[in-house]
Amino acid sequence: MGERRRRTHRVWLAGGALLAVLLGACSPAEDEVVSIGVLPWAEVTATAELWAFLLEAEGYEVELVRIDTTSPGGITRTGEVNVVDGLYAQLAEGDIDLWTGAWLPQTHAPQLEAHGGDIEVVGTWYEGARLTWAVPTDSELTSIEDLAGQGEAFGGEIVGIEPGSGHVRVSREDVLPAYGLEEEYTLTTGSTSAMLAALDRAVALDRPIVVTLWEPHPAYGRYELRNLDDPQGALGDRERIDVLAREALAADHPELSEWLGAFRLEEEELASLQVALEDAAAGAERAAVAAWVEEHQRLVDGWFGR
């Protein structure tokens, strides 16, 4: 495996007694390091934190590698750096081992097509994910069609997330043209945190806003939101979220591949994990994950065949 880029290196210290209680004692995997790619999306962050905790309990050293605008493979397109391309490129090169946020078969299809020969699909952990455009429930809009002629009220803006994300690609290349909105609206990009901050301000000030969101996402539990209908089907069908691995990870660590292949979460379970992490104080994320695991011990044991 190529030399790992350690932009974010988080090795958590935990009491052996706590881990033994939560997961049961086991023989450590000596000198094993597992790197997990992270992008700032709630379901990705939550599952990366979860598996970092679980794998450390099995004796692995874990790195969470944050993919940013300087990551290799982040090819510029429309003047923007494509962080998703960067992540898939690093996974294909073996610079990271795992990625828990692959939206398939549609949203990340271009990346998997480009790098699929060097990437293995480990398994599906969530079914029924979907891309959305959302507004506060007090908005009169009910459909993306309703945005036509309303550009002035929204400042001519649809608030997007990271440049190069699958949602930005689909929204820009499929949704805007499908509804004839290219001349009236600009899809702005920046970061998920900036989009959520804009949503928070708009809700607080009772101002109109349209954001590119997705399900599952904890924002639906924090705000009263309505997904705009998509009669043209431009946002695509519901999808699955997969775990991907670098080529030959399963051959190198069959037990790791088996555990991840058994990993499943339902909407309520994922939401509780996401909220626990979002509500955790800085530096207390590991304790939040530990508490979640303790509450869901039977579920977690199932992933490990216990």
Secondary structure, DSSP 4 states (H G I P E B T S, - for coil): -PPPP-SS-------HHHHHHHH------TT-EEEEEE-S-HHHHHHHHHHHHHHHHTT-EEEEEE--TTSTT--EETTEE-HHHHHHHHHHHTSS-EEEEEEETTTTHHHHHHHGGGEEEEEEEEEEEEEEEEEETTSS--BGGGGTT-GGGGTTEEE--STT-HHHHHIIIIIHHHTT-TTT-EEE-S-HHHHHHHHHHHHHHT----EEEEES-THHHHS-EEEPB-TT-TT---EEEEEEEETTHHHH-HHHHHHHHT----HHHHHHHHHHHHHSPTT-HHHHHHHHHHHTHHHHHHHTT-
